[in-house]
Amino acid sequence: MNNKLTLRMDESLIASAKDYAAANGSSVSQMVANYFAALTQTQVAAGTPGEAKPRTSRQKPTTTAGPVTRSLVGILKPPAGQKPVAEDDYRAYLERKHLGSGSEQRS
């Protein structure tokens, strides 16, 4: 069930948020819901703000890389004789490193 939330903030910030939402095919309400969901480690189903479900550490985040980041993907190549690291393997490594998921290995 969706409930109304009133936020008070600077007019220019509201205008910027509306412009950003329109440019990205979203709404300010959806952006706020996604932000709160990220803060509380839940994932909001697309198109259904307020209906959140827990996000497990193995699920990929729902955010996408920005245009600058996307333009840099793949720009660095591994040294000669080494194969590139798969994205899933790298994510698993970062989870173990920063979240301390122990000896659990992703296959």
Biopython code that builds the backbone (N, CA, C, O; Angstrom):
import numpy as np
from Bio.PDB.StructureBuilder import StructureBuilder

atoms = [
    (1, "MET", "N", (0.842, -1.168, 0.000)),
    (1, "MET", "CA", (0.000, 0.000, 0.000)),
    (1, "MET", "C", (0.894, 1.241, 0.000)),
    (1, "MET", "O", (1.847, 1.323, 0.775)),
    (2, "ASN", "N", (0.590, 2.189, -0.856)),
    (2, "ASN", "CA", (1.354, 3.429, -0.941)),
    (2, "ASN", "C", (0.733, 4.490, -0.054)),
    (2, "ASN", "O", (-0.485, 4.662, -0.034)),
    (3, "ASN", "N", (1.570, 5.194, 0.674)),
    (3, "ASN", "CA", (1.137, 6.305, 1.513)),
    (3, "ASN", "C", (1.819, 7.567, 1.034)),
    (3, "ASN", "O", (2.875, 7.511, 0.405)),
    (4, "LYS", "N", (1.219, 8.701, 1.330)),
    (4, "LYS", "CA", (1.765, 9.984, 0.923)),
    (4, "LYS", "C", (2.820, 10.435, 1.925)),
    (4, "LYS", "O", (2.658, 10.266, 3.134)),
    (5, "LEU", "N", (3.912, 11.016, 1.403)),
    (5, "LEU", "CA", (4.977, 11.569, 2.225)),
    (5, "LEU", "C", (5.242, 12.979, 1.722)),
    (5, "LEU", "O", (5.467, 13.173, 0.527)),
    (6, "THR", "N", (5.221, 13.956, 2.600)),
    (6, "THR", "CA", (5.495, 15.339, 2.220)),
    (6, "THR", "C", (6.903, 15.692, 2.662)),
    (6, "THR", "O", (7.261, 15.519, 3.827)),
    (7, "LEU", "N", (7.699, 16.188, 1.722)),
    (7, "LEU", "CA", (9.066, 16.606, 2.017)),
    (7, "LEU", "C", (9.196, 18.097, 1.751)),
    (7, "LEU", "O", (8.648, 18.605, 0.773)),
    (8, "ARG", "N", (9.904, 18.786, 2.597)),
    (8, "ARG", "CA", (10.154, 20.211, 2.395)),
    (8, "ARG", "C", (11.630, 20.374, 2.069)),
    (8, "ARG", "O", (12.502, 19.932, 2.817)),
    (9, "MET", "N", (11.896, 21.026, 0.922)),
    (9, "MET", "CA", (13.278, 21.269, 0.519)),
    (9, "MET", "C", (13.343, 22.460, -0.420)),
    (9, "MET", "O", (12.317, 22.977, -0.861)),
    (10, "ASP", "N", (14.541, 22.882, -0.716)),
    (10, "ASP", "CA", (14.790, 24.032, -1.567)),
    (10, "ASP", "C", (14.129, 23.860, -2.940)),
    (10, "ASP", "O", (14.155, 22.773, -3.517)),
    (11, "GLU", "N", (13.535, 24.950, -3.457)),
    (11, "GLU", "CA", (12.841, 24.899, -4.746)),
    (11, "GLU", "C", (13.746, 24.446, -5.879)),
    (11, "GLU", "O", (13.333, 23.664, -6.737)),
    (12, "SER", "N", (14.979, 24.937, -5.884)),
    (12, "SER", "CA", (15.891, 24.575, -6.975)),
    (12, "SER", "C", (16.236, 23.086, -6.925)),
    (12, "SER", "O", (16.424, 22.458, -7.966)),
    (13, "LEU", "N", (16.317, 22.529, -5.736)),
    (13, "LEU", "CA", (16.577, 21.095, -5.605)),
    (13, "LEU", "C", (15.398, 20.281, -6.130)),
    (13, "LEU", "O", (15.585, 19.259, -6.790)),
    (14, "ILE", "N", (14.196, 20.735, -5.836)),
    (14, "ILE", "CA", (12.998, 20.055, -6.339)),
    (14, "ILE", "C", (12.968, 20.107, -7.862)),
    (14, "ILE", "O", (12.691, 19.100, -8.514)),
    (15, "ALA", "N", (13.254, 21.282, -8.432)),
    (15, "ALA", "CA", (13.261, 21.425, -9.892)),
    (15, "ALA", "C", (14.316, 20.519, -10.519)),
    (15, "ALA", "O", (14.063, 19.879, -11.540)),
    (16, "SER", "N", (15.495, 20.467, -9.909)),
    (16, "SER", "CA", (16.560, 19.597, -10.422)),
    (16, "SER", "C", (16.155, 18.135, -10.351)),
    (16, "SER", "O", (16.417, 17.367, -11.277)),
    (17, "ALA", "N", (15.518, 17.750, -9.258)),
    (17, "ALA", "CA", (15.076, 16.362, -9.100)),
    (17, "ALA", "C", (14.029, 16.007, -10.146)),
    (17, "ALA", "O", (14.063, 14.913, -10.709)),
    (18, "LYS", "N", (13.099, 16.921, -10.411)),
    (18, "LYS", "CA", (12.074, 16.672, -11.429)),
    (18, "LYS", "C", (12.696, 16.547, -12.815)),
    (18, "LYS", "O", (12.313, 15.671, -13.591)),
    (19, "ASP", "N", (13.656, 17.421, -13.131)),
    (19, "ASP", "CA", (14.339, 17.354, -14.424)),
    (19, "ASP", "C", (15.088, 16.033, -14.570)),
    (19, "ASP", "O", (15.022, 15.383, -15.613)),
    (20, "TYR", "N", (15.801, 15.645, -13.515)),
    (20, "TYR", "CA", (16.559, 14.395, -13.547)),
    (20, "TYR", "C", (15.626, 13.199, -13.726)),
    (20, "TYR", "O", (15.903, 12.299, -14.518)),
    (21, "ALA", "N", (14.528, 13.198, -12.991)),
    (21, "ALA", "CA", (13.567, 12.095, -13.087)),
    (21, "ALA", "C", (12.990, 12.005, -14.492)),
    (21, "ALA", "O", (12.893, 10.914, -15.054)),
    (22, "ALA", "N", (12.607, 13.140, -15.063)),
    (22, "ALA", "CA", (12.041, 13.145, -16.415)),
    (22, "ALA", "C", (13.062, 12.657, -17.435)),
    (22, "ALA", "O", (12.718, 11.903, -18.346)),
    (23, "ALA", "N", (14.309, 13.079, -17.289)),
    (23, "ALA", "CA", (15.358, 12.670, -18.227)),
    (23, "ALA", "C", (15.659, 11.180, -18.131)),
    (23, "ALA", "O", (16.152, 10.587, -19.091)),
    (24, "ASN", "N", (15.369, 10.571, -16.988)),
    (24, "ASN", "CA", (15.676, 9.158, -16.783)),
    (24, "ASN", "C", (14.431, 8.280, -16.762)),
    (24, "ASN", "O", (14.491, 7.122, -16.347)),
    (25, "GLY", "N", (13.306, 8.827, -17.210)),
    (25, "GLY", "CA", (12.079, 8.039, -17.306)),
    (25, "GLY", "C", (11.564, 7.551, -15.966)),
    (25, "GLY", "O", (11.056, 6.434, -15.860)),
    (26, "SER", "N", (11.691, 8.375, -14.952)),
    (26, "SER", "CA", (11.268, 7.994, -13.611)),
    (26, "SER", "C", (10.433, 9.124, -13.026)),
    (26, "SER", "O", (10.078, 10.074, -13.724)),
    (27, "SER", "N", (10.130, 9.012, -11.763)),
    (27, "SER", "CA", (9.442, 10.084, -11.051)),
    (27, "SER", "C", (10.233, 10.386, -9.786)),
    (27, "SER", "O", (11.035, 9.573, -9.328)),
    (28, "VAL", "N", (9.993, 11.560, -9.235)),
    (28, "VAL", "CA", (10.670, 11.918, -7.988)),
    (28, "VAL", "C", (10.272, 10.934, -6.893)),
    (28, "VAL", "O", (11.106, 10.543, -6.076)),
    (29, "SER", "N", (9.010, 10.535, -6.872)),
    (29, "SER", "CA", (8.557, 9.561, -5.870)),
    (29, "SER", "C", (9.322, 8.249, -5.999)),
    (29, "SER", "O", (9.740, 7.672, -4.995)),
    (30, "GLN", "N", (9.507, 7.775, -7.232)),
    (30, "GLN", "CA", (10.238, 6.520, -7.447)),
    (30, "GLN", "C", (11.700, 6.675, -7.040)),
    (30, "GLN", "O", (12.283, 5.764, -6.453)),
    (31, "MET", "N", (12.299, 7.839, -7.354)),
    (31, "MET", "CA", (13.693, 8.071, -6.971)),
    (31, "MET", "C", (13.847, 8.069, -5.453)),
    (31, "MET", "O", (14.789, 7.476, -4.927)),
    (32, "VAL", "N", (12.932, 8.725, -4.750)),
    (32, "VAL", "CA", (12.989, 8.759, -3.285)),
    (32, "VAL", "C", (12.784, 7.356, -2.721)),
    (32, "VAL", "O", (13.481, 6.950, -1.791)),
    (33, "ALA", "N", (11.821, 6.613, -3.286)),
    (33, "ALA", "CA", (11.579, 5.242, -2.823)),
    (33, "ALA", "C", (12.817, 4.380, -3.032)),
    (33, "ALA", "O", (13.182, 3.598, -2.154)),
    (34, "ASN", "N", (13.467, 4.515, -4.190)),
    (34, "ASN", "CA", (14.684, 3.741, -4.461)),
    (34, "ASN", "C", (15.809, 4.134, -3.510)),
    (34, "ASN", "O", (16.565, 3.279, -3.048)),
    (35, "TYR", "N", (15.917, 5.419, -3.221)),
    (35, "TYR", "CA", (16.952, 5.882, -2.302)),
    (35, "TYR", "C", (16.731, 5.322, -0.899)),
    (35, "TYR", "O", (17.660, 4.810, -0.274)),
    (36, "PHE", "N", (15.502, 5.424, -0.412)),
    (36, "PHE", "CA", (15.202, 4.878, 0.912)),
    (36, "PHE", "C", (15.401, 3.366, 0.938)),
    (36, "PHE", "O", (15.877, 2.817, 1.932)),
    (37, "ALA", "N", (15.040, 2.695, -0.150)),
    (37, "ALA", "CA", (15.234, 1.248, -0.223)),
    (37, "ALA", "C", (16.719, 0.908, -0.154)),
    (37, "ALA", "O", (17.111, -0.047, 0.516)),
    (38, "ALA", "N", (17.546, 1.693, -0.849)),
    (38, "ALA", "CA", (18.993, 1.454, -0.812)),
    (38, "ALA", "C", (19.538, 1.682, 0.593)),
    (38, "ALA", "O", (20.411, 0.944, 1.050)),
    (39, "LEU", "N", (19.033, 2.688, 1.270)),
    (39, "LEU", "CA", (19.482, 2.958, 2.639)),
    (39, "LEU", "C", (19.143, 1.817, 3.584)),
    (39, "LEU", "O", (19.901, 1.518, 4.507)),
    (40, "THR", "N", (18.018, 1.191, 3.354)),
    (40, "THR", "CA", (17.568, 0.129, 4.252)),
    (40, "THR", "C", (17.835, -1.261, 3.699)),
    (40, "THR", "O", (17.334, -2.251, 4.233)),
    (41, "GLN", "N", (18.628, -1.341, 2.623)),
    (41, "GLN", "CA", (19.021, -2.616, 2.010)),
    (41, "GLN", "C", (17.842, -3.433, 1.513)),
    (41, "GLN", "O", (17.824, -4.654, 1.670)),
    (42, "THR", "N", (16.866, -2.782, 0.922)),
    (42, "THR", "CA", (15.775, -3.496, 0.272)),
    (42, "THR", "C", (15.720, -3.062, -1.173)),
    (42, "THR", "O", (16.290, -2.040, -1.555)),
    (43, "GLN", "N", (15.043, -3.835, -1.954)),
    (43, "GLN", "CA", (14.952, -3.557, -3.377)),
    (43, "GLN", "C", (13.492, -3.292, -3.720)),
    (43, "GLN", "O", (12.624, -4.111, -3.418)),
    (44, "VAL", "N", (13.220, -2.167, -4.339)),
    (44, "VAL", "CA", (11.857, -1.832, -4.734)),
    (44, "VAL", "C", (11.617, -2.401, -6.121)),
    (44, "VAL", "O", (12.390, -2.153, -7.046)),
    (45, "ALA", "N", (10.541, -3.167, -6.261)),
    (45, "ALA", "CA", (10.202, -3.732, -7.565)),
    (45, "ALA", "C", (9.887, -2.596, -8.523)),
    (45, "ALA", "O", (9.229, -1.625, -8.149)),
    (46, "ALA", "N", (10.355, -2.719, -9.756)),
    (46, "ALA", "CA", (10.159, -1.667, -10.752)),
    (46, "ALA", "C", (8.683, -1.379, -10.942)),
    (46, "ALA", "O", (7.875, -2.290, -11.122)),
    (47, "GLY", "N", (8.347, -0.114, -10.900)),
    (47, "GLY", "CA", (6.974, 0.294, -11.148)),
    (47, "GLY", "C", (6.041, 0.119, -9.969)),
    (47, "GLY", "O", (4.861, 0.457, -10.069)),
    (48, "THR", "N", (6.535, -0.400, -8.854)),
    (48, "THR", "CA", (5.666, -0.596, -7.696)),
    (48, "THR", "C", (6.313, 0.001, -6.456)),
    (48, "THR", "O", (6.751, -0.734, -5.571)),
    (49, "PRO", "N", (6.379, 1.336, -6.380)),
    (49, "PRO", "CA", (6.985, 1.941, -5.202)),
    (49, "PRO", "C", (6.240, 1.533, -3.942)),
    (49, "PRO", "O", (5.013, 1.437, -3.927)),
    (50, "GLY", "N", (6.998, 1.297, -2.902)),
    (50, "GLY", "CA", (6.392, 0.922, -1.637)),
    (50, "GLY", "C", (6.319, -0.571, -1.421)),
    (50, "GLY", "O", (6.204, -1.020, -0.281)),
    (51, "GLU", "N", (6.383, -1.357, -2.485)),
    (51, "GLU", "CA", (6.367, -2.812, -2.341)),
    (51, "GLU", "C", (7.813, -3.288, -2.365)),
    (51, "GLU", "O", (8.351, -3.614, -3.424)),
    (52, "ALA", "N", (8.427, -3.326, -1.207)),
    (52, "ALA", "CA", (9.837, -3.669, -1.121)),
    (52, "ALA", "C", (10.014, -5.112, -0.702)),
    (52, "ALA", "O", (9.182, -5.683, 0.004)),
    (53, "LYS", "N", (11.118, -5.691, -1.152)),
    (53, "LYS", "CA", (11.474, -7.037, -0.734)),
    (53, "LYS", "C", (12.944, -7.018, -0.330)),
    (53, "LYS", "O", (13.712, -6.229, -0.880)),
    (54, "PRO", "N", (13.354, -7.854, 0.605)),
    (54, "PRO", "CA", (14.751, -7.854, 1.032)),
    (54, "PRO", "C", (15.672, -8.190, -0.129)),
    (54, "PRO", "O", (15.344, -9.020, -0.977)),
    (55, "ARG", "N", (16.827, -7.536, -0.159)),
    (55, "ARG", "CA", (17.816, -7.823, -1.187)),
    (55, "ARG", "C", (18.894, -8.698, -0.570)),
    (55, "ARG", "O", (19.473, -8.348, 0.458)),
    (56, "THR", "N", (19.159, -9.825, -1.194)),
    (56, "THR", "CA", (20.218, -10.691, -0.693)),
    (56, "THR", "C", (21.543, -10.191, -1.232)),
    (56, "THR", "O", (21.578, -9.462, -2.223)),
    (57, "SER", "N", (22.625, -10.574, -0.594)),
    (57, "SER", "CA", (23.937, -10.100, -1.013)),
    (57, "SER", "C", (24.332, -10.649, -2.380)),
    (57, "SER", "O", (25.236, -10.104, -3.013)),
    (58, "ARG", "N", (23.689, -11.699, -2.849)),
    (58, "ARG", "CA", (24.046, -12.272, -4.142)),
    (58, "ARG", "C", (23.316, -11.616, -5.314)),
    (58, "ARG", "O", (23.686, -11.828, -6.468)),
    (59, "GLN", "N", (22.286, -10.822, -5.029)),
    (59, "GLN", "CA", (21.584, -10.150, -6.110)),
    (59, "GLN", "C", (22.386, -8.942, -6.562)),
    (59, "GLN", "O", (22.982, -8.239, -5.746)),
    (60, "LYS", "N", (22.395, -8.706, -7.865)),
    (60, "LYS", "CA", (23.076, -7.536, -8.380)),
    (60, "LYS", "C", (22.259, -6.298, -8.033)),
    (60, "LYS", "O", (21.030, -6.350, -8.020)),
    (61, "PRO", "N", (22.927, -5.195, -7.753)),
    (61, "PRO", "CA", (22.195, -3.966, -7.484)),
    (61, "PRO", "C", (21.359, -3.567, -8.694)),
    (61, "PRO", "O", (21.691, -3.916, -9.827)),
    (62, "THR", "N", (20.277, -2.836, -8.452)),
    (62, "THR", "CA", (19.392, -2.455, -9.543)),
    (62, "THR", "C", (19.850, -1.181, -10.236)),
    (62, "THR", "O", (19.266, -0.788, -11.246)),
    (63, "THR", "N", (20.881, -0.529, -9.716)),
    (63, "THR", "CA", (21.352, 0.691, -10.348)),
    (63, "THR", "C", (22.196, 0.360, -11.565)),
    (63, "THR", "O", (22.772, -0.724, -11.659)),
    (64, "THR", "N", (22.264, 1.290, -12.482)),
    (64, "THR", "CA", (23.098, 1.110, -13.664)),
    (64, "THR", "C", (24.210, 2.139, -13.623)),
    (64, "THR", "O", (24.085, 3.191, -12.996)),
    (65, "ALA", "N", (25.288, 1.821, -14.297)),
    (65, "ALA", "CA", (26.420, 2.730, -14.346)),
    (65, "ALA", "C", (26.057, 3.960, -15.170)),
    (65, "ALA", "O", (25.283, 3.876, -16.123)),
    (66, "GLY", "N", (26.612, 5.075, -14.801)),
    (66, "GLY", "CA", (26.384, 6.311, -15.540)),
    (66, "GLY", "C", (27.111, 6.298, -16.873)),
    (66, "GLY", "O", (27.887, 5.381, -17.141)),
    (67, "PRO", "N", (26.878, 7.292, -17.709)),
    (67, "PRO", "CA", (27.465, 7.303, -19.045)),
    (67, "PRO", "C", (28.994, 7.350, -19.035)),
    (67, "PRO", "O", (29.633, 6.722, -19.879)),
    (68, "VAL", "N", (29.579, 8.078, -18.104)),
    (68, "VAL", "CA", (31.041, 8.146, -18.049)),
    (68, "VAL", "C", (31.611, 6.790, -17.665)),
    (68, "VAL", "O", (32.570, 6.320, -18.278)),
    (69, "THR", "N", (31.023, 6.158, -16.652)),
    (69, "THR", "CA", (31.488, 4.839, -16.221)),
    (69, "THR", "C", (31.339, 3.824, -17.344)),
    (69, "THR", "O", (32.250, 3.037, -17.600)),
    (70, "ARG", "N", (30.184, 3.841, -18.018)),
    (70, "ARG", "CA", (29.973, 2.898, -19.127)),
    (70, "ARG", "C", (31.010, 3.098, -20.224)),
    (70, "ARG", "O", (31.446, 2.129, -20.847)),
    (71, "SER", "N", (31.409, 4.345, -20.466)),
    (71, "SER", "CA", (32.396, 4.599, -21.519)),
    (71, "SER", "C", (33.775, 4.066, -21.134)),
    (71, "SER", "O", (34.604, 3.815, -22.009)),
    (72, "LEU", "N", (34.030, 3.892, -19.843)),
    (72, "LEU", "CA", (35.335, 3.410, -19.383)),
    (72, "LEU", "C", (35.416, 1.890, -19.265)),
    (72, "LEU", "O", (36.509, 1.332, -19.169)),
    (73, "VAL", "N", (34.266, 1.220, -19.272)),
    (73, "VAL", "CA", (34.254, -0.234, -19.123)),
    (73, "VAL", "C", (35.017, -0.868, -20.281)),
    (73, "VAL", "O", (34.749, -0.586, -21.449)),
    (74, "GLY", "N", (35.969, -1.727, -19.936)),
    (74, "GLY", "CA", (36.737, -2.450, -20.942)),
    (74, "GLY", "C", (37.929, -1.700, -21.493)),
    (74, "GLY", "O", (38.631, -2.213, -22.364)),
    (75, "ILE", "N", (38.175, -0.485, -20.999)),
    (75, "ILE", "CA", (39.277, 0.303, -21.540)),
    (75, "ILE", "C", (40.638, -0.281, -21.145)),
    (75, "ILE", "O", (41.607, -0.176, -21.897)),
    (76, "LEU", "N", (40.703, -0.894, -19.967)),
    (76, "LEU", "CA", (41.949, -1.520, -19.519)),
    (76, "LEU", "C", (41.922, -3.002, -19.843)),
    (76, "LEU", "O", (40.939, -3.691, -19.567)),
    (77, "LYS", "N", (42.980, -3.477, -20.415)),
    (77, "LYS", "CA", (43.091, -4.893, -20.760)),
    (77, "LYS", "C", (44.032, -5.569, -19.759)),
    (77, "LYS", "O", (44.948, -4.925, -19.248)),
    (78, "PRO", "N", (43.817, -6.862, -19.473)),
    (78, "PRO", "CA", (44.714, -7.567, -18.548)),
    (78, "PRO", "C", (46.102, -7.719, -19.171)),
    (78, "PRO", "O", (46.246, -7.690, -20.393)),
    (79, "PRO", "N", (47.119, -7.881, -18.326)),
    (79, "PRO", "CA", (48.472, -8.084, -18.846)),
    (79, "PRO", "C", (48.527, -9.306, -19.765)),
    (79, "PRO", "O", (47.706, -10.217, -19.655)),
    (80, "ALA", "N", (49.501, -9.311, -20.667)),
    (80, "ALA", "CA", (49.659, -10.416, -21.616)),
    (80, "ALA", "C", (49.765, -11.736, -20.861)),
    (80, "ALA", "O", (50.496, -11.844, -19.877)),
    (81, "GLY", "N", (49.032, -12.727, -21.331)),
    (81, "GLY", "CA", (49.064, -14.047, -20.728)),
    (81, "GLY", "C", (48.048, -14.250, -19.616)),
    (81, "GLY", "O", (47.909, -15.368, -19.120)),
    (82, "GLN", "N", (47.340, -13.218, -19.214)),
    (82, "GLN", "CA", (46.322, -13.346, -18.169)),
    (82, "GLN", "C", (44.945, -13.143, -18.779)),
    (82, "GLN", "O", (44.751, -12.312, -19.666)),
    (83, "LYS", "N", (43.991, -13.927, -18.279)),
    (83, "LYS", "CA", (42.629, -13.756, -18.783)),
    (83, "LYS", "C", (41.894, -12.747, -17.912)),
    (83, "LYS", "O", (42.224, -12.595, -16.736)),
    (84, "PRO", "N", (40.897, -12.051, -18.472)),
    (84, "PRO", "CA", (40.157, -11.066, -17.683)),
    (84, "PRO", "C", (39.336, -11.727, -16.581)),
    (84, "PRO", "O", (38.929, -12.883, -16.703)),
    (85, "VAL", "N", (39.103, -10.991, -15.522)),
    (85, "VAL", "CA", (38.308, -11.484, -14.399)),
    (85, "VAL", "C", (36.834, -11.252, -14.723)),
    (85, "VAL", "O", (36.446, -10.160, -15.137)),
    (86, "ALA", "N", (36.020, -12.285, -14.534)),
    (86, "ALA", "CA", (34.584, -12.165, -14.785)),
    (86, "ALA", "C", (33.959, -11.226, -13.754)),
    (86, "ALA", "O", (34.395, -11.181, -12.604)),
    (87, "GLU", "N", (32.945, -10.484, -14.169)),
    (87, "GLU", "CA", (32.295, -9.521, -13.275)),
    (87, "GLU", "C", (31.739, -10.202, -12.030)),
    (87, "GLU", "O", (31.867, -9.670, -10.927)),
    (88, "ASP", "N", (31.120, -11.379, -12.194)),
    (88, "ASP", "CA", (30.561, -12.094, -11.039)),
    (88, "ASP", "C", (31.651, -12.489, -10.045)),
    (88, "ASP", "O", (31.455, -12.403, -8.833)),
    (89, "ASP", "N", (32.807, -12.925, -10.567)),
    (89, "ASP", "CA", (33.918, -13.285, -9.687)),
    (89, "ASP", "C", (34.430, -12.061, -8.923)),
    (89, "ASP", "O", (34.743, -12.144, -7.735)),
    (90, "TYR", "N", (34.508, -10.935, -9.617)),
    (90, "TYR", "CA", (34.982, -9.715, -8.974)),
    (90, "TYR", "C", (34.000, -9.249, -7.900)),
    (90, "TYR", "O", (34.413, -8.819, -6.823)),
    (91, "ARG", "N", (32.703, -9.335, -8.191)),
    (91, "ARG", "CA", (31.690, -8.961, -7.195)),
    (91, "ARG", "C", (31.799, -9.863, -5.961)),
    (91, "ARG", "O", (31.717, -9.390, -4.828)),
    (92, "ALA", "N", (31.984, -11.169, -6.197)),
    (92, "ALA", "CA", (32.115, -12.106, -5.079)),
    (92, "ALA", "C", (33.348, -11.756, -4.235)),
    (92, "ALA", "O", (33.299, -11.795, -3.006)),
    (93, "TYR", "N", (34.451, -11.415, -4.908)),
    (93, "TYR", "CA", (35.669, -11.016, -4.207)),
    (93, "TYR", "C", (35.414, -9.778, -3.337)),
    (93, "TYR", "O", (35.821, -9.733, -2.176)),
    (94, "LEU", "N", (34.736, -8.776, -3.912)),
    (94, "LEU", "CA", (34.457, -7.556, -3.155)),
    (94, "LEU", "C", (33.536, -7.823, -1.973)),
    (94, "LEU", "O", (33.709, -7.237, -0.905)),
    (95, "GLU", "N", (32.557, -8.707, -2.159)),
    (95, "GLU", "CA", (31.667, -9.062, -1.047)),
    (95, "GLU", "C", (32.452, -9.720, 0.078)),
    (95, "GLU", "O", (32.262, -9.387, 1.248)),
    (96, "ARG", "N", (33.336, -10.656, -0.269)),
    (96, "ARG", "CA", (34.149, -11.319, 0.759)),
    (96, "ARG", "C", (35.046, -10.302, 1.461)),
    (96, "ARG", "O", (35.202, -10.336, 2.682)),
    (97, "LYS", "N", (35.629, -9.402, 0.679)),
    (97, "LYS", "CA", (36.559, -8.430, 1.237)),
    (97, "LYS", "C", (35.862, -7.434, 2.162)),
    (97, "LYS", "O", (36.332, -7.173, 3.269)),
    (98, "HIS", "N", (34.738, -6.880, 1.703)),
    (98, "HIS", "CA", (34.109, -5.791, 2.445)),
    (98, "HIS", "C", (32.980, -6.222, 3.367)),
    (98, "HIS", "O", (32.698, -5.544, 4.354)),
    (99, "LEU", "N", (32.337, -7.327, 3.063)),
    (99, "LEU", "CA", (31.220, -7.776, 3.889)),
    (99, "LEU", "C", (31.602, -8.955, 4.766)),
    (99, "LEU", "O", (30.825, -9.378, 5.621)),
    (100, "GLY", "N", (32.800, -9.485, 4.553)),
    (100, "GLY", "CA", (33.279, -10.576, 5.386)),
    (100, "GLY", "C", (32.425, -11.814, 5.314)),
    (100, "GLY", "O", (32.076, -12.391, 6.343)),
    (101, "SER", "N", (32.079, -12.237, 4.098)),
    (101, "SER", "CA", (31.214, -13.413, 3.962)),
    (101, "SER", "C", (31.995, -14.710, 4.132)),
    (101, "SER", "O", (31.561, -15.759, 3.656)),
    (102, "GLY", "N", (33.131, -14.651, 4.799)),
    (102, "GLY", "CA", (33.862, -15.864, 5.162)),
    (102, "GLY", "C", (34.431, -16.614, 3.985)),
    (102, "GLY", "O", (34.873, -16.022, 3.001)),
    (103, "SER", "N", (34.413, -17.941, 4.102)),
    (103, "SER", "CA", (35.009, -18.783, 3.070)),
    (103, "SER", "C", (34.007, -19.169, 2.002)),
    (103, "SER", "O", (34.323, -19.953, 1.107)),
    (104, "GLU", "N", (32.802, -18.629, 2.084)),
    (104, "GLU", "CA", (31.763, -18.954, 1.103)),
    (104, "GLU", "C", (32.228, -18.538, -0.288)),
    (104, "GLU", "O", (32.598, -17.384, -0.504)),
    (105, "GLN", "N", (32.210, -19.455, -1.206)),
    (105, "GLN", "CA", (32.665, -19.198, -2.566)),
    (105, "GLN", "C", (31.505, -19.257, -3.525)),
    (105, "GLN", "O", (30.600, -20.074, -3.353)),
    (106, "ARG", "N", (31.513, -18.421, -4.515)),
    (106, "ARG", "CA", (30.501, -18.419, -5.559)),
    (106, "ARG", "C", (30.978, -19.321, -6.684)),
    (106, "ARG", "O", (32.139, -19.244, -7.085)),
    (107, "SER", "N", (30.101, -20.177, -7.199)),
    (107, "SER", "CA", (30.534, -21.068, -8.275)),
    (107, "SER", "C", (30.068, -20.595, -9.610)),
    (107, "SER", "O", (30.348, -21.234, -10.624)),
]
sb = StructureBuilder()
sb.init_structure("model")
sb.init_model(0)
sb.init_chain("A")
sb.init_seg("    ")
for serial, (resi, resn, name, xyz) in enumerate(atoms, 1):
    if name == "N":
        sb.init_residue(resn, " ", resi, " ")
    sb.init_atom(name, np.array(xyz, "f"), 0.0, 1.0, " ", f" {name:<3s}", serial, name[0])
structure = sb.get_structure()
